[in-house]
Amino acid sequence: MIGLGTPAAGDDGVAGAVLEALAGRVPGDVEVRHLDGEPTRLIEAWWGADLAVVVDAARTGAPPGTRHRLELGD
């Protein structure tokens, strides 16, 4: 599980809040990382993973708090 964002940047703190809320609630074999959003660190973080869950805030035009789920194919 990868959270992206810098708390000092306003809504970018959402990933840290989500990861904090999940602390102790995910299985022990799940790696949880909080990254600043630099693209190469993101790629390195999920390299070789069977599944990567990325939490980030984004401006989409939807109301604040709307959750979006994107699934990528091979």
PQR file with spaces between the fields and no chain letter, atoms N, CA, C, O and H, PARSE charges and radii, in Angstrom:
ATOM       1  N    MET     1       0.864   -1.154    0.000 -0.4000 1.5000
ATOM       2  CA   MET     1       0.000    0.000    0.000 -0.0000 2.0000
ATOM       3  C    MET     1       0.913    1.219    0.000  0.5500 1.7000
ATOM       4  O    MET     1       1.828    1.321    0.817 -0.5500 1.4000
ATOM       5  N    ILE     2       0.661    2.128   -0.909 -0.4000 1.5000
ATOM       6  CA   ILE     2       1.510    3.297   -1.069 -0.0000 2.0000
ATOM       7  C    ILE     2       0.659    4.558   -0.962  0.5500 1.7000
ATOM       8  O    ILE     2      -0.316    4.726   -1.695 -0.5500 1.4000
ATOM       9  H    ILE     2      -0.082    2.045   -1.573  0.4000 1.0000
ATOM      10  N    GLY     3       1.032    5.426   -0.057 -0.4000 1.5000
ATOM      11  CA   GLY     3       0.370    6.711    0.079 -0.0000 2.0000
ATOM      12  C    GLY     3       1.247    7.789   -0.530  0.5500 1.7000
ATOM      13  O    GLY     3       2.453    7.814   -0.289 -0.5500 1.4000
ATOM      14  H    GLY     3       1.824    5.289    0.538  0.4000 1.0000
ATOM      15  N    LEU     4       0.661    8.675   -1.313 -0.4000 1.5000
ATOM      16  CA   LEU     4       1.417    9.740   -1.973 -0.0000 2.0000
ATOM      17  C    LEU     4       0.996   11.095   -1.441  0.5500 1.7000
ATOM      18  O    LEU     4      -0.192   11.367   -1.272 -0.5500 1.4000
ATOM      19  H    LEU     4      -0.320    8.655   -1.509  0.4000 1.0000
ATOM      20  N    GLY     5       1.979   11.942   -1.179 -0.4000 1.5000
ATOM      21  CA   GLY     5       1.645   13.302   -0.817 -0.0000 2.0000
ATOM      22  C    GLY     5       2.477   13.857    0.321  0.5500 1.7000
ATOM      23  O    GLY     5       3.132   13.122    1.060 -0.5500 1.4000
ATOM      24  H    GLY     5       2.945   11.721   -1.317  0.4000 1.0000
ATOM      25  N    THR     6       2.433   15.157    0.439 -0.4000 1.5000
ATOM      26  CA   THR     6       3.139   15.890    1.472 -0.0000 2.0000
ATOM      27  C    THR     6       2.103   16.604    2.330  0.5500 1.7000
ATOM      28  O    THR     6       1.369   17.451    1.819 -0.5500 1.4000
ATOM      29  H    THR     6       1.901   15.754   -0.161  0.4000 1.0000
ATOM      30  N    PRO     7       2.024   16.287    3.616 -0.5600 1.5000
ATOM      31  CA   PRO     7       0.990   16.890    4.460  0.2800 2.0000
ATOM      32  C    PRO     7       0.993   18.416    4.458  0.5500 1.7000
ATOM      33  O    PRO     7      -0.059   19.028    4.646 -0.5500 1.4000
ATOM      34  N    ALA     8       2.136   19.035    4.251 -0.4000 1.5000
ATOM      35  CA   ALA     8       2.215   20.498    4.252 -0.0000 2.0000
ATOM      36  C    ALA     8       1.519   21.115    3.044  0.5500 1.7000
ATOM      37  O    ALA     8       1.344   22.332    2.993 -0.5500 1.4000
ATOM      38  H    ALA     8       2.990   18.538    4.098  0.4000 1.0000
ATOM      39  N    ALA     9       1.121   20.301    2.075 -0.4000 1.5000
ATOM      40  CA   ALA     9       0.523   20.811    0.848 -0.0000 2.0000
ATOM      41  C    ALA     9      -0.995   20.669    0.832  0.5500 1.7000
ATOM      42  O    ALA     9      -1.580   20.436   -0.226 -0.5500 1.4000
ATOM      43  H    ALA     9       1.263   19.312    2.117  0.4000 1.0000
ATOM      44  N    GLY    10      -1.634   20.804    1.980 -0.4000 1.5000
ATOM      45  CA   GLY    10      -3.096   20.784    2.019 -0.0000 2.0000
ATOM      46  C    GLY    10      -3.685   19.419    1.785  0.5500 1.7000
ATOM      47  O    GLY    10      -3.483   18.513    2.593 -0.5500 1.4000
ATOM      48  H    GLY    10      -1.159   20.993    2.840  0.4000 1.0000
ATOM      49  N    ASP    11      -4.422   19.247    0.678 -0.4000 1.5000
ATOM      50  CA   ASP    11      -5.092   17.972    0.432 -0.0000 2.0000
ATOM      51  C    ASP    11      -4.128   16.824    0.208  0.5500 1.7000
ATOM      52  O    ASP    11      -4.540   15.664    0.221 -0.5500 1.4000
ATOM      53  H    ASP    11      -4.586   19.983    0.021  0.4000 1.0000
ATOM      54  N    ASP    12      -2.858   17.120    0.005 -0.4000 1.5000
ATOM      55  CA   ASP    12      -1.874   16.057   -0.148 -0.0000 2.0000
ATOM      56  C    ASP    12      -1.713   15.257    1.130  0.5500 1.7000
ATOM      57  O    ASP    12      -1.096   14.192    1.110 -0.5500 1.4000
ATOM      58  H    ASP    12      -2.523   18.063   -0.005  0.4000 1.0000
ATOM      59  N    GLY    13      -2.250   15.741    2.242 -0.4000 1.5000
ATOM      60  CA   GLY    13      -2.167   15.027    3.501 -0.0000 2.0000
ATOM      61  C    GLY    13      -3.146   13.874    3.613  0.5500 1.7000
ATOM      62  O    GLY    13      -3.102   13.120    4.584 -0.5500 1.4000
ATOM      63  H    GLY    13      -2.751   16.606    2.259  0.4000 1.0000
ATOM      64  N    VAL    14      -4.036   13.722    2.627 -0.4000 1.5000
ATOM      65  CA   VAL    14      -5.053   12.674    2.708 -0.0000 2.0000
ATOM      66  C    VAL    14      -4.415   11.286    2.727  0.5500 1.7000
ATOM      67  O    VAL    14      -4.894   10.411    3.448 -0.5500 1.4000
ATOM      68  H    VAL    14      -4.072   14.335    1.838  0.4000 1.0000
ATOM      69  N    ALA    15      -3.370   11.063    1.970 -0.4000 1.5000
ATOM      70  CA   ALA    15      -2.742    9.741    1.931 -0.0000 2.0000
ATOM      71  C    ALA    15      -2.186    9.374    3.298  0.5500 1.7000
ATOM      72  O    ALA    15      -2.366    8.246    3.758 -0.5500 1.4000
ATOM      73  H    ALA    15      -2.981   11.774    1.384  0.4000 1.0000
ATOM      74  N    GLY    16      -1.515   10.309    3.947 -0.4000 1.5000
ATOM      75  CA   GLY    16      -0.984   10.048    5.275 -0.0000 2.0000
ATOM      76  C    GLY    16      -2.082    9.745    6.265  0.5500 1.7000
ATOM      77  O    GLY    16      -1.921    8.878    7.124 -0.5500 1.4000
ATOM      78  H    GLY    16      -1.368   11.225    3.574  0.4000 1.0000
ATOM      79  N    ALA    17      -3.205   10.449    6.159 -0.4000 1.5000
ATOM      80  CA   ALA    17      -4.340   10.214    7.051 -0.0000 2.0000
ATOM      81  C    ALA    17      -4.927    8.820    6.831  0.5500 1.7000
ATOM      82  O    ALA    17      -5.292    8.140    7.790 -0.5500 1.4000
ATOM      83  H    ALA    17      -3.336   11.153    5.461  0.4000 1.0000
ATOM      84  N    VAL    18      -5.016    8.402    5.589 -0.4000 1.5000
ATOM      85  CA   VAL    18      -5.543    7.065    5.287 -0.0000 2.0000
ATOM      86  C    VAL    18      -4.598    6.000    5.830  0.5500 1.7000
ATOM      87  O    VAL    18      -5.041    5.043    6.465 -0.5500 1.4000
ATOM      88  H    VAL    18      -4.719    8.954    4.810  0.4000 1.0000
ATOM      89  N    LEU    19      -3.301    6.160    5.586 -0.4000 1.5000
ATOM      90  CA   LEU    19      -2.339    5.178    6.078 -0.0000 2.0000
ATOM      91  C    LEU    19      -2.351    5.119    7.601  0.5500 1.7000
ATOM      92  O    LEU    19      -2.263    4.038    8.184 -0.5500 1.4000
ATOM      93  H    LEU    19      -2.941    6.938    5.071  0.4000 1.0000
ATOM      94  N    GLU    20      -2.458    6.257    8.232 -0.4000 1.5000
ATOM      95  CA   GLU    20      -2.512    6.300    9.691 -0.0000 2.0000
ATOM      96  C    GLU    20      -3.752    5.578   10.210  0.5500 1.7000
ATOM      97  O    GLU    20      -3.681    4.848   11.199 -0.5500 1.4000
ATOM      98  H    GLU    20      -2.529    7.135    7.758  0.4000 1.0000
ATOM      99  N    ALA    21      -4.886    5.783    9.544 -0.4000 1.5000
ATOM     100  CA   ALA    21      -6.131    5.131    9.947 -0.0000 2.0000
ATOM     101  C    ALA    21      -6.051    3.614    9.774  0.5500 1.7000
ATOM     102  O    ALA    21      -6.723    2.873   10.492 -0.5500 1.4000
ATOM     103  H    ALA    21      -4.943    6.376    8.741  0.4000 1.0000
ATOM     104  N    LEU    22      -5.236    3.150    8.827 -0.4000 1.5000
ATOM     105  CA   LEU    22      -5.114    1.715    8.571 -0.0000 2.0000
ATOM     106  C    LEU    22      -4.028    1.049    9.408  0.5500 1.7000
ATOM     107  O    LEU    22      -3.925   -0.177    9.416 -0.5500 1.4000
ATOM     108  H    LEU    22      -4.691    3.752    8.244  0.4000 1.0000
ATOM     109  N    ALA    23      -3.225    1.829   10.108 -0.4000 1.5000
ATOM     110  CA   ALA    23      -2.127    1.278   10.905 -0.0000 2.0000
ATOM     111  C    ALA    23      -2.650    0.217   11.859  0.5500 1.7000
ATOM     112  O    ALA    23      -3.601    0.447   12.606 -0.5500 1.4000
ATOM     113  H    ALA    23      -3.309    2.825   10.101  0.4000 1.0000
ATOM     114  N    GLY    24      -2.020   -0.937   11.822 -0.4000 1.5000
ATOM     115  CA   GLY    24      -2.428   -2.044   12.678 -0.0000 2.0000
ATOM     116  C    GLY    24      -3.647   -2.793   12.200  0.5500 1.7000
ATOM     117  O    GLY    24      -4.079   -3.749   12.845 -0.5500 1.4000
ATOM     118  H    GLY    24      -1.248   -1.124   11.215  0.4000 1.0000
ATOM     119  N    ARG    25      -4.217   -2.375   11.068 -0.4000 1.5000
ATOM     120  CA   ARG    25      -5.442   -3.014   10.566 -0.0000 2.0000
ATOM     121  C    ARG    25      -5.198   -3.801    9.289  0.5500 1.7000
ATOM     122  O    ARG    25      -6.109   -4.453    8.779 -0.5500 1.4000
ATOM     123  H    ARG    25      -3.867   -1.599   10.544  0.4000 1.0000
ATOM     124  N    VAL    26      -3.971   -3.746    8.765 -0.4000 1.5000
ATOM     125  CA   VAL    26      -3.650   -4.498    7.549 -0.0000 2.0000
ATOM     126  C    VAL    26      -2.823   -5.724    7.950  0.5500 1.7000
ATOM     127  O    VAL    26      -2.127   -5.693    8.964 -0.5500 1.4000
ATOM     128  H    VAL    26      -3.231   -3.216    9.179  0.4000 1.0000
ATOM     129  N    PRO    27      -2.893   -6.790    7.169 -0.5600 1.5000
ATOM     130  CA   PRO    27      -2.114   -7.985    7.495  0.2800 2.0000
ATOM     131  C    PRO    27      -0.614   -7.675    7.586  0.5500 1.7000
ATOM     132  O    PRO    27      -0.128   -6.743    6.945 -0.5500 1.4000
ATOM     133  N    GLY    28       0.100   -8.451    8.372 -0.4000 1.5000
ATOM     134  CA   GLY    28       1.521   -8.223    8.592 -0.0000 2.0000
ATOM     135  C    GLY    28       2.381   -8.324    7.348  0.5500 1.7000
ATOM     136  O    GLY    28       3.474   -7.759    7.311 -0.5500 1.4000
ATOM     137  H    GLY    28      -0.295   -9.209    8.892  0.4000 1.0000
ATOM     138  N    ASP    29       1.908   -9.038    6.317 -0.4000 1.5000
ATOM     139  CA   ASP    29       2.709   -9.171    5.104 -0.0000 2.0000
ATOM     140  C    ASP    29       2.454   -8.032    4.105  0.5500 1.7000
ATOM     141  O    ASP    29       3.009   -8.041    3.007 -0.5500 1.4000
ATOM     142  H    ASP    29       1.020   -9.497    6.347  0.4000 1.0000
ATOM     143  N    VAL    30       1.629   -7.065    4.476 -0.4000 1.5000
ATOM     144  CA   VAL    30       1.359   -5.911    3.617 -0.0000 2.0000
ATOM     145  C    VAL    30       2.348   -4.804    3.973  0.5500 1.7000
ATOM     146  O    VAL    30       2.401   -4.348    5.115 -0.5500 1.4000
ATOM     147  H    VAL    30       1.178   -7.057    5.369  0.4000 1.0000
ATOM     148  N    GLU    31       3.116   -4.385    2.995 -0.4000 1.5000
ATOM     149  CA   GLU    31       4.063   -3.285    3.197 -0.0000 2.0000
ATOM     150  C    GLU    31       3.326   -1.961    2.989  0.5500 1.7000
ATOM     151  O    GLU    31       2.659   -1.769    1.972 -0.5500 1.4000
ATOM     152  H    GLU    31       3.073   -4.755    2.068  0.4000 1.0000
ATOM     153  N    VAL    32       3.447   -1.067    3.940 -0.4000 1.5000
ATOM     154  CA   VAL    32       2.799    0.239    3.862 -0.0000 2.0000
ATOM     155  C    VAL    32       3.888    1.290    3.788  0.5500 1.7000
ATOM     156  O    VAL    32       4.760    1.357    4.655 -0.5500 1.4000
ATOM     157  H    VAL    32       3.988   -1.223    4.766  0.4000 1.0000
ATOM     158  N    ARG    33       3.835    2.118    2.741 -0.4000 1.5000
ATOM     159  CA   ARG    33       4.849    3.160    2.544 -0.0000 2.0000
ATOM     160  C    ARG    33       4.181    4.483    2.234  0.5500 1.7000
ATOM     161  O    ARG    33       3.156    4.534    1.554 -0.5500 1.4000
ATOM     162  H    ARG    33       3.126    2.063    2.037  0.4000 1.0000
ATOM     163  N    HIS    34       4.776    5.556    2.742 -0.4000 1.5000
ATOM     164  CA   HIS    34       4.296    6.909    2.456 -0.0000 2.0000
ATOM     165  C    HIS    34       5.390    7.611    1.659  0.5500 1.7000
ATOM     166  O    HIS    34       6.505    7.787    2.150 -0.5500 1.4000
ATOM     167  H    HIS    34       5.609    5.515    3.294  0.4000 1.0000
ATOM     168  N    LEU    35       5.075    8.005    0.450 -0.4000 1.5000
ATOM     169  CA   LEU    35       6.044    8.634   -0.446 -0.0000 2.0000
ATOM     170  C    LEU    35       5.622   10.054   -0.775  0.5500 1.7000
ATOM     171  O    LEU    35       4.456   10.419   -0.620 -0.5500 1.4000
ATOM     172  H    LEU    35       4.169    7.862    0.051  0.4000 1.0000
ATOM     173  N    ASP    36       6.574   10.849   -1.228 -0.4000 1.5000
ATOM     174  CA   ASP    36       6.293   12.247   -1.555 -0.0000 2.0000
ATOM     175  C    ASP    36       5.713   12.434   -2.949  0.5500 1.7000
ATOM     176  O    ASP    36       5.390   13.562   -3.323 -0.5500 1.4000
ATOM     177  H    ASP    36       7.520   10.553   -1.353  0.4000 1.0000
ATOM     178  N    GLY    37       5.571   11.381   -3.722 -0.4000 1.5000
ATOM     179  CA   GLY    37       4.953   11.479   -5.041 -0.0000 2.0000
ATOM     180  C    GLY    37       5.919   11.569   -6.201  0.5500 1.7000
ATOM     181  O    GLY    37       5.496   11.652   -7.354 -0.5500 1.4000
ATOM     182  H    GLY    37       5.834   10.465   -3.419  0.4000 1.0000
ATOM     183  N    GLU    38       7.219   11.554   -5.913 -0.4000 1.5000
ATOM     184  CA   GLU    38       8.211   11.590   -6.996 -0.0000 2.0000
ATOM     185  C    GLU    38       8.056   10.294   -7.798  0.5500 1.7000
ATOM     186  O    GLU    38       8.143    9.213   -7.217 -0.5500 1.4000
ATOM     187  H    GLU    38       7.563   11.487   -4.977  0.4000 1.0000
ATOM     188  N    PRO    39       7.829   10.370   -9.110 -0.5600 1.5000
ATOM     189  CA   PRO    39       7.447    9.206   -9.910  0.2800 2.0000
ATOM     190  C    PRO    39       8.399    8.010   -9.839  0.5500 1.7000
ATOM     191  O    PRO    39       7.928    6.875   -9.773 -0.5500 1.4000
ATOM     192  N    THR    40       9.698    8.217   -9.851 -0.4000 1.5000
ATOM     193  CA   THR    40      10.592    7.055   -9.837 -0.0000 2.0000
ATOM     194  C    THR    40      10.511    6.309   -8.510  0.5500 1.7000
ATOM     195  O    THR    40      10.658    5.087   -8.489 -0.5500 1.4000
ATOM     196  H    THR    40      10.080    9.139   -9.904  0.4000 1.0000
ATOM     197  N    ARG    41      10.282    7.010   -7.406 -0.4000 1.5000
ATOM     198  CA   ARG    41      10.130    6.320   -6.118 -0.0000 2.0000
ATOM     199  C    ARG    41       8.839    5.491   -6.110  0.5500 1.7000
ATOM     200  O    ARG    41       8.796    4.412   -5.519 -0.5500 1.4000
ATOM     201  H    ARG    41      10.163    8.003   -7.423  0.4000 1.0000
ATOM     202  N    LEU    42       7.808    5.988   -6.754 -0.4000 1.5000
ATOM     203  CA   LEU    42       6.558    5.245   -6.844 -0.0000 2.0000
ATOM     204  C    LEU    42       6.775    3.950   -7.618  0.5500 1.7000
ATOM     205  O    LEU    42       6.347    2.883   -7.177 -0.5500 1.4000
ATOM     206  H    LEU    42       7.842    6.865   -7.233  0.4000 1.0000
ATOM     207  N    ILE    43       7.429    4.034   -8.756 -0.4000 1.5000
ATOM     208  CA   ILE    43       7.692    2.837   -9.568 -0.0000 2.0000
ATOM     209  C    ILE    43       8.536    1.842   -8.786  0.5500 1.7000
ATOM     210  O    ILE    43       8.245    0.646   -8.795 -0.5500 1.4000
ATOM     211  H    ILE    43       7.777    4.900   -9.115  0.4000 1.0000
ATOM     212  N    GLU    44       9.579    2.318   -8.108 -0.4000 1.5000
ATOM     213  CA   GLU    44      10.431    1.435   -7.312 -0.0000 2.0000
ATOM     214  C    GLU    44       9.638    0.779   -6.187  0.5500 1.7000
ATOM     215  O    GLU    44       9.871   -0.386   -5.864 -0.5500 1.4000
ATOM     216  H    GLU    44       9.816    3.289   -8.101  0.4000 1.0000
ATOM     217  N    ALA    45       8.707    1.510   -5.590 -0.4000 1.5000
ATOM     218  CA   ALA    45       7.943    0.990   -4.459 -0.0000 2.0000
ATOM     219  C    ALA    45       7.039   -0.167   -4.872  0.5500 1.7000
ATOM     220  O    ALA    45       6.825   -1.087   -4.082 -0.5500 1.4000
ATOM     221  H    ALA    45       8.518    2.456   -5.852  0.4000 1.0000
ATOM     222  N    TRP    46       6.506   -0.139   -6.084 -0.4000 1.5000
ATOM     223  CA   TRP    46       5.595   -1.228   -6.443 -0.0000 2.0000
ATOM     224  C    TRP    46       6.243   -2.249   -7.379  0.5500 1.7000
ATOM     225  O    TRP    46       5.579   -3.187   -7.819 -0.5500 1.4000
ATOM     226  H    TRP    46       6.679    0.608   -6.725  0.4000 1.0000
ATOM     227  N    TRP    47       7.513   -2.080   -7.685 -0.4000 1.5000
ATOM     228  CA   TRP    47       8.219   -3.028   -8.555 -0.0000 2.0000
ATOM     229  C    TRP    47       8.182   -4.416   -7.922  0.5500 1.7000
ATOM     230  O    TRP    47       8.573   -4.580   -6.766 -0.5500 1.4000
ATOM     231  H    TRP    47       8.052   -1.317   -7.328  0.4000 1.0000
ATOM     232  N    GLY    48       7.723   -5.397   -8.657 -0.4000 1.5000
ATOM     233  CA   GLY    48       7.704   -6.775   -8.197 -0.0000 2.0000
ATOM     234  C    GLY    48       6.524   -7.136   -7.307  0.5500 1.7000
ATOM     235  O    GLY    48       6.388   -8.295   -6.915 -0.5500 1.4000
ATOM     236  H    GLY    48       7.405   -5.264   -9.595  0.4000 1.0000
ATOM     237  N    ALA    49       5.684   -6.192   -6.985 -0.4000 1.5000
ATOM     238  CA   ALA    49       4.527   -6.483   -6.132 -0.0000 2.0000
ATOM     239  C    ALA    49       3.443   -7.197   -6.928  0.5500 1.7000
ATOM     240  O    ALA    49       3.250   -6.924   -8.112 -0.5500 1.4000
ATOM     241  H    ALA    49       5.794   -5.250   -7.304  0.4000 1.0000
ATOM     242  N    ASP    50       2.745   -8.102   -6.279 -0.4000 1.5000
ATOM     243  CA   ASP    50       1.609   -8.759   -6.919 -0.0000 2.0000
ATOM     244  C    ASP    50       0.433   -7.797   -7.041  0.5500 1.7000
ATOM     245  O    ASP    50      -0.362   -7.888   -7.976 -0.5500 1.4000
ATOM     246  H    ASP    50       2.902   -8.324   -5.317  0.4000 1.0000
ATOM     247  N    LEU    51       0.332   -6.876   -6.088 -0.4000 1.5000
ATOM     248  CA   LEU    51      -0.747   -5.900   -6.068 -0.0000 2.0000
ATOM     249  C    LEU    51      -0.221   -4.622   -5.434  0.5500 1.7000
ATOM     250  O    LEU    51       0.464   -4.671   -4.413 -0.5500 1.4000
ATOM     251  H    LEU    51       0.979   -6.802   -5.329  0.4000 1.0000
ATOM     252  N    ALA    52      -0.531   -3.498   -6.021 -0.4000 1.5000
ATOM     253  CA   ALA    52      -0.155   -2.202   -5.448 -0.0000 2.0000
ATOM     254  C    ALA    52      -1.422   -1.372   -5.284  0.5500 1.7000
ATOM     255  O    ALA    52      -2.170   -1.170   -6.241 -0.5500 1.4000
ATOM     256  H    ALA    52      -1.088   -3.458   -6.851  0.4000 1.0000
ATOM     257  N    VAL    53      -1.654   -0.895   -4.069 -0.4000 1.5000
ATOM     258  CA   VAL    53      -2.766   -0.006   -3.785 -0.0000 2.0000
ATOM     259  C    VAL    53      -2.157    1.361   -3.533  0.5500 1.7000
ATOM     260  O    VAL    53      -1.366    1.528   -2.605 -0.5500 1.4000
ATOM     261  H    VAL    53      -1.046   -1.060   -3.292  0.4000 1.0000
ATOM     262  N    VAL    54      -2.517    2.334   -4.347 -0.4000 1.5000
ATOM     263  CA   VAL    54      -1.961    3.679   -4.247 -0.0000 2.0000
ATOM     264  C    VAL    54      -3.050    4.630   -3.772  0.5500 1.7000
ATOM     265  O    VAL    54      -4.134    4.690   -4.352 -0.5500 1.4000
ATOM     266  H    VAL    54      -3.160    2.198   -5.100  0.4000 1.0000
ATOM     267  N    VAL    55      -2.750    5.369   -2.714 -0.4000 1.5000
ATOM     268  CA   VAL    55      -3.692    6.343   -2.156 -0.0000 2.0000
ATOM     269  C    VAL    55      -3.144    7.725   -2.444  0.5500 1.7000
ATOM     270  O    VAL    55      -2.010    8.031   -2.077 -0.5500 1.4000
ATOM     271  H    VAL    55      -1.869    5.320   -2.244  0.4000 1.0000
ATOM     272  N    ASP    56      -3.934    8.565   -3.097 -0.4000 1.5000
ATOM     273  CA   ASP    56      -3.491    9.907   -3.463 -0.0000 2.0000
ATOM     274  C    ASP    56      -4.716   10.804   -3.584  0.5500 1.7000
ATOM     275  O    ASP    56      -5.828   10.328   -3.817 -0.5500 1.4000
ATOM     276  H    ASP    56      -4.855    8.316   -3.395  0.4000 1.0000
ATOM     277  N    ALA    57      -4.505   12.085   -3.427 -0.4000 1.5000
ATOM     278  CA   ALA    57      -5.569   13.058   -3.658 -0.0000 2.0000
ATOM     279  C    ALA    57      -5.379   13.638   -5.055  0.5500 1.7000
ATOM     280  O    ALA    57      -4.252   13.867   -5.497 -0.5500 1.4000
ATOM     281  H    ALA    57      -3.602   12.472   -3.237  0.4000 1.0000
ATOM     282  N    ALA    58      -6.475   13.869   -5.734 -0.4000 1.5000
ATOM     283  CA   ALA    58      -6.405   14.415   -7.089 -0.0000 2.0000
ATOM     284  C    ALA    58      -7.611   15.304   -7.347  0.5500 1.7000
ATOM     285  O    ALA    58      -8.698   15.065   -6.819 -0.5500 1.4000
ATOM     286  H    ALA    58      -7.390   13.683   -5.375  0.4000 1.0000
ATOM     287  N    ARG    59      -7.415   16.308   -8.145 -0.4000 1.5000
ATOM     288  CA   ARG    59      -8.520   17.172   -8.559 -0.0000 2.0000
ATOM     289  C    ARG    59      -9.155   16.540   -9.793  0.5500 1.7000
ATOM     290  O    ARG    59      -8.510   16.400  -10.832 -0.5500 1.4000
ATOM     291  H    ARG    59      -6.533   16.503   -8.574  0.4000 1.0000
ATOM     292  N    THR    60     -10.438   16.156   -9.665 -0.4000 1.5000
ATOM     293  CA   THR    60     -11.111   15.473  -10.769 -0.0000 2.0000
ATOM     294  C    THR    60     -12.374   16.185  -11.234  0.5500 1.7000
ATOM     295  O    THR    60     -12.948   15.821  -12.260 -0.5500 1.4000
ATOM     296  H    THR    60     -10.962   16.270   -8.821  0.4000 1.0000
ATOM     297  N    GLY    61     -12.810   17.189  -10.495 -0.4000 1.5000
ATOM     298  CA   GLY    61     -14.062   17.852  -10.807 -0.0000 2.0000
ATOM     299  C    GLY    61     -15.230   17.258  -10.036  0.5500 1.7000
ATOM     300  O    GLY    61     -16.323   17.823  -10.022 -0.5500 1.4000
ATOM     301  H    GLY    61     -12.344   17.486   -9.661  0.4000 1.0000
ATOM     302  N    ALA    62     -14.997   16.103   -9.388 -0.4000 1.5000
ATOM     303  CA   ALA    62     -16.032   15.488   -8.558 -0.0000 2.0000
ATOM     304  C    ALA    62     -16.069   16.201   -7.205  0.5500 1.7000
ATOM     305  O    ALA    62     -15.117   16.898   -6.853 -0.5500 1.4000
ATOM     306  H    ALA    62     -14.109   15.644   -9.400  0.4000 1.0000
ATOM     307  N    PRO    63     -17.145   16.039   -6.449 -0.5600 1.5000
ATOM     308  CA   PRO    63     -17.215   16.686   -5.133  0.2800 2.0000
ATOM     309  C    PRO    63     -16.080   16.211   -4.225  0.5500 1.7000
ATOM     310  O    PRO    63     -15.635   15.070   -4.347 -0.5500 1.4000
ATOM     311  N    PRO    64     -15.608   17.067   -3.317 -0.5600 1.5000
ATOM     312  CA   PRO    64     -14.555   16.668   -2.383  0.2800 2.0000
ATOM     313  C    PRO    64     -14.955   15.411   -1.613  0.5500 1.7000
ATOM     314  O    PRO    64     -16.101   15.265   -1.188 -0.5500 1.4000
ATOM     315  N    GLY    65     -13.997   14.514   -1.443 -0.4000 1.5000
ATOM     316  CA   GLY    65     -14.244   13.270   -0.721 -0.0000 2.0000
ATOM     317  C    GLY    65     -14.681   12.116   -1.600  0.5500 1.7000
ATOM     318  O    GLY    65     -14.819   10.991   -1.121 -0.5500 1.4000
ATOM     319  H    GLY    65     -13.066   14.632   -1.789  0.4000 1.0000
ATOM     320  N    THR    66     -14.902   12.380   -2.882 -0.4000 1.5000
ATOM     321  CA   THR    66     -15.283   11.308   -3.792 -0.0000 2.0000
ATOM     322  C    THR    66     -14.122   10.343   -3.957  0.5500 1.7000
ATOM     323  O    THR    66     -12.986   10.759   -4.185 -0.5500 1.4000
ATOM     324  H    THR    66     -14.790   13.294   -3.271  0.4000 1.0000
ATOM     325  N    ARG    67     -14.407    9.069   -3.842 -0.4000 1.5000
ATOM     326  CA   ARG    67     -13.373    8.052   -4.034 -0.0000 2.0000
ATOM     327  C    ARG    67     -13.454    7.517   -5.454  0.5500 1.7000
ATOM     328  O    ARG    67     -14.541    7.305   -5.990 -0.5500 1.4000
ATOM     329  H    ARG    67     -15.330    8.732   -3.657  0.4000 1.0000
ATOM     330  N    HIS    68     -12.306    7.306   -6.049 -0.4000 1.5000
ATOM     331  CA   HIS    68     -12.217    6.745   -7.399 -0.0000 2.0000
ATOM     332  C    HIS    68     -11.376    5.483   -7.336  0.5500 1.7000
ATOM     333  O    HIS    68     -10.361    5.445   -6.641 -0.5500 1.4000
ATOM     334  H    HIS    68     -11.422    7.478   -5.613  0.4000 1.0000
ATOM     335  N    ARG    69     -11.778    4.482   -8.034 -0.4000 1.5000
ATOM     336  CA   ARG    69     -11.006    3.242   -8.097 -0.0000 2.0000
ATOM     337  C    ARG    69     -10.632    3.010   -9.553  0.5500 1.7000
ATOM     338  O    ARG    69     -11.497    2.916  -10.424 -0.5500 1.4000
ATOM     339  H    ARG    69     -12.603    4.513   -8.598  0.4000 1.0000
ATOM     340  N    LEU    70      -9.350    2.921   -9.800 -0.4000 1.5000
ATOM     341  CA   LEU    70      -8.835    2.664  -11.138 -0.0000 2.0000
ATOM     342  C    LEU    70      -8.136    1.328  -11.138  0.5500 1.7000
ATOM     343  O    LEU    70      -7.281    1.072  -10.290 -0.5500 1.4000
ATOM     344  H    LEU    70      -8.647    2.997   -9.093  0.4000 1.0000
ATOM     345  N    GLU    71      -8.481    0.483  -12.065 -0.4000 1.5000
ATOM     346  CA   GLU    71      -7.818   -0.816  -12.185 -0.0000 2.0000
ATOM     347  C    GLU    71      -7.094   -0.850  -13.513  0.5500 1.7000
ATOM     348  O    GLU    71      -7.664   -0.567  -14.567 -0.5500 1.4000
ATOM     349  H    GLU    71      -9.175    0.691  -12.754  0.4000 1.0000
ATOM     350  N    LEU    72      -5.829   -1.201  -13.436 -0.4000 1.5000
ATOM     351  CA   LEU    72      -5.013   -1.259  -14.628 -0.0000 2.0000
ATOM     352  C    LEU    72      -4.821   -2.697  -15.052  0.5500 1.7000
ATOM     353  O    LEU    72      -4.593   -3.571  -14.215 -0.5500 1.4000
ATOM     354  H    LEU    72      -5.366   -1.431  -12.580  0.4000 1.0000
ATOM     355  N    GLY    73      -4.909   -2.949  -16.338 -0.4000 1.5000
ATOM     356  CA   GLY    73      -4.681   -4.304  -16.860 -0.0000 2.0000
ATOM     357  C    GLY    73      -3.187   -4.554  -17.068  0.5500 1.7000
ATOM     358  O    GLY    73      -2.352   -3.699  -16.775 -0.5500 1.4000
ATOM     359  H    GLY    73      -5.094   -2.240  -17.018  0.4000 1.0000
ATOM     360  N    ASP    74      -2.885   -5.699  -17.560 -0.4000 1.5000
ATOM     361  CA   ASP    74      -1.480   -6.023  -17.847 -0.0000 2.0000
ATOM     362  C    ASP    74      -0.941   -5.052  -18.871  0.5500 1.7000
ATOM     363  O    ASP    74       0.224   -5.145  -19.256 -0.5500 1.4000
ATOM     364  H    ASP    74      -3.564   -6.394  -17.797  0.4000 1.0000
